[in-house]
Amino acid sequence: MMYPLLDNIFWHALSGDHARYSSGDGQARRYTRGFSPIIAFADPQRPDFDALAPHCDAGEQLYCDAWSGAAPDGWRIDAQTTMFRMVWNAPMPDLDNAPDAIALGPQHAAQALELATLTRPGPFGIRTIELGEYFGYFDGERLIAMAGERVSARGLREVSGICTRPDYQGQGYARRLALKLIRRQMLRDELPFLHVMRNNEAAHALYLRMGFADHKETTVRIVSKSA
């Protein structure tokens, strides 16, 4: 199936369902500081960095996708790779795979950020868990695994922030949490999708086995505004 919104999904989220979490104008937007360091453009092939500049700090590292041109004056490209955008292509899971997972709230924000900083599942901010439902597993007071929701755009819902502490990997936490979210999204008539970096071959293979299919491989960059 074709999902045209997915080709510029961050823009459709920032100018639509998540506009209240964004800063910018009709050509360039970003998640407001603290939520997630992601930027997007109405036309990724002709990005309006001038419109974005007042909403970004010098040296602040920001993620964007679908843009592959040269950096304009006053900006630099700090890193570049590609990622797979994957769409759920299987029946709804029959059962809640993680009934014992804990719902994460603002009181868990620092723990979630610490886990994301350690495991690097993708761009993450102190307020990212406010963008949707997040669930996790704890060992005592320590958050050891989590998964949640980030982008939302017209019935498309991203499963994001999937990560497990290295010494707890291999126990199925990530898979169970992701399937829990997928079921909850599909019960709301939403289509789950996710992102995975090209070099994360193990995670990509896991998502394919779970029931995701590749939608496209897209360029992803980290950019920053010069001082």
C-alpha positions, 0 to 999 in steps of 0.5 A: 500500500502507498502511504504518501504522508510517510514520505515527509512524516515529520512535517505532517506531524509538526504542522498537524497533530503535533503543532502544539508541540512545535515552533516555526512557520508555514515552511519550517518547523521543529519540536519545541525545545525539550520534546525532541530535537527534530526539524522538518520542512514543507518542501525537504528538497528546498528547505527554508533554513532562514525561517527555521533559524530564529527557533534554533540555538547556535550549536544545537544538534538537530535531526532531519530527514529527506533532505540531501542538498548542501548545507546553506550559509550559517549551517553545517552538517555534523553527521549523515546516514540513512534509516529505514521507515517501516510500516506495520504489515501484519494482523493486530497482536491478539494479546497484550504482550506486556501486561506487567509493564509500567506506564511512564509519566512525567515523574519518570522523565529523567530516568527515560532520558538517562536510558535513551542517552545510554542506549541511543535509540534516536533523538530524545528529549526530557519531554519526549515521553509527553508526546504519547504513551510510554511503557517500561520495565524496572529493576527496583528503581532503575528503568531497564527498558522502555518503548513509546510513541512519538510522531502522530499524523492523521492516523499514523502513529510512530513506535519510538524510543525502543531501548533496553539497558545492555545488561538486560538485553536478550530477554524480549523486553523491547519486542514485548513493549513494542507489540503492546503499543502496536496493539493499543494503536490498532485498537484506536484505528491507527497504523503503527510505523517506526524508524531504524538506522541502517547500521542497526541490522539486528533491530531491523531484522527483529522488526521484519520478523515481528511484522513490519515492512520497509516503506523506504530508506531515507537520508537522515542528518544531524545539522546545527546552526553556526555561532 
